[in-house]
Amino acid sequence: MKAMNVDVKSLLNQGVELTDRALEELLPSVDTVPASIHGAMRHSVFAGGKRLRPVLAMQAGITIAGTLPPGIARLGAAIEMLHTYSLIHDDLPALDNDDLRRGKPTCHKAFGEAIAILAGDALQTRAFEVLAGLDAPPAATVQIIGLIANAVGTVDGMIGGQVLDIESEHLKPTPELVNAIHRAKTGALIRVSVVAGGVFAGATPNDVARLTLFGSKAGLAFQIVDDVLDLTVDSAQLGKTAGKDEATEKATWPAVFGIEQSRADAARLIDEAFAALDAYGSRADGLKAVARYLVERKN
Amino acid sequence: MKAMNVDVKSLLNQGVELTDRALEELLPSVDTVPASIHGAMRHSVFAGGKRLRPVLAMQAGITIAGTLPPGIARLGAAIEMLHTYSLIHDDLPALDNDDLRRGKPTCHKAFGEAIAILAGDALQTRAFEVLAGLDAPPAATVQIIGLIANAVGTVDGMIGGQVLDIESEHLKPTPELVNAIHRAKTGALIRVSVVAGGVFAGATPNDVARLTLFGSKAGLAFQIVDDVLDLTVDSAQLGKTAGKDEATEKATWPAVFGIEQSRADAARLIDEAFAALDAYGSRADGLKAVARYLVERKN
């Protein structure tokens, strides 16, 4: 991966700032009746996320349009609401039963299980409401909603991946299984963040095909690196319980391929992802820099 | 309420048939991987619902367009998915903790709590995906998605009503509280079923205003009658546990106003709802007949 003249830290910081501002504006205040659920939604949304999916959407928008498309932060905020809803439900006692997320009490620990379930539900609903209000041509808005709902759904989407993950605990993981879980559980939302950012910026069908290829490769690389970090970094640096995948016998990439092969696979996937963006020249530098960060990060 | 020449039973049966056919086509089969969640989604969706919200959407479509708009069954199916998702989550141990729904095991009883949570999540997602694929002009589709997401949300919508309902258990119910809960928890989705059906059929802003008024009144009347039935009809006839509202000290209309006043309020609300449809003459006969059924039903 060759060096590019992009300051990825400032791209990430700008993405966090724009996304947080949009989320602040789009989520009901904690004083809005009924107050408990709005407190719970904000608790989890503002728990310190890196906003990687919104940043990918924004950089994909720049790749297509040449500059940051006005209003794209709302698309990023909606995607972040969907990501946060999935974390809230994933942490519930009936699922992963986690008490901490990014060093803070999980939603059900702070607000009780009933409110946590409904807060997750409500973040999904609000995400689609925000998408319906995007400042884009109606046909693009409809396309974005359909793509995102598909990526969050049960067939090769986020929820389907969660179910596969639950069903496969304590089974011996195969390459096919871990690939299917990763592509669906985390890969689909990362891929659609890139594609939706492009569509918002006016992507043609050819652009959509390229961004889909890029997003698929980058999304899988991201999850492989996540698996490796879970095994190799301690909990303090990771901000969540390290080694948990191994303890719960989750189907992970290193469990199937080993750590060294996993690192090599992630690097190869990123190279392949970059190749999908050749047509865009330097306009894709920001998107590439963020993707490279995804696989070189330490937490 | 004067007699009309409409056979409401055949309208209802036709609505069930069209909705079930659309749901059958739109939900992944039980063989689709991962199978467990698709089984859970279908278990709850095909548990014998009366499809009242889809029927209201269809009759509102006829009120605006003069005939049943082609493709409106998919809109009804999406609304029914949202209704079913809310029932699955409402029945969970952390919320109402119900074992039976329409005489069958609730989703978490049949499939476990993790899959039930995700099945509810997935029905919401699939609903928005189906809405994004409606055969309507993109601007109408975007309007429908925004209206429905708003009606399902936390601010005067379905989830907000559920939270108010949970928070107010064991509190003495006031007229303001029970009104707020009913308008949000069940009223909002019934109202938006009517409005979305109209928008799908090409409603103007004036039409939307009339249908909103009609839907608000009919939705509140429906829930008042639901409360009265819970108190006055036995469990076998009701198909669910009768008297549960009183046992759990829920905020209900009869708890505040008494049974006789509740019945009178429901009848008055339906008369007011009908008045909102005067402009449509006999084209609204089907919609009125269904609304009258909502308040005259015995289960």
Interface residues (C-beta under 8 A of the other chain):
Chain A: P28 T32 V33 P34 S36 I37 H38 M41 Y85 H89 L92 A94 L95 G112 E113 A114 I115 I117 L118 G120 D121 A122 Q124 T125 R126 F128 E129 L131 A132 G133 P137 P138 A139 T141 V142 Q143 I145 G146 A149 N150 V152 G153 T154 V155 G157 I159 G160 Q162 V163 L164 I166 E167
Chain B: P28 T32 V33 P34 S36 I37 H38 M41 Y85 H89 L92 A94 L95 G112 E113 A114 I115 I117 L118 G120 D121 A122 Q124 T125 R126 F128 E129 L131 A132 G133 P137 P138 A139 T141 V142 Q143 I145 G146 A149 N150 V152 G153 T154 V155 G157 I159 G160 Q162 V163 L164 I166 E167
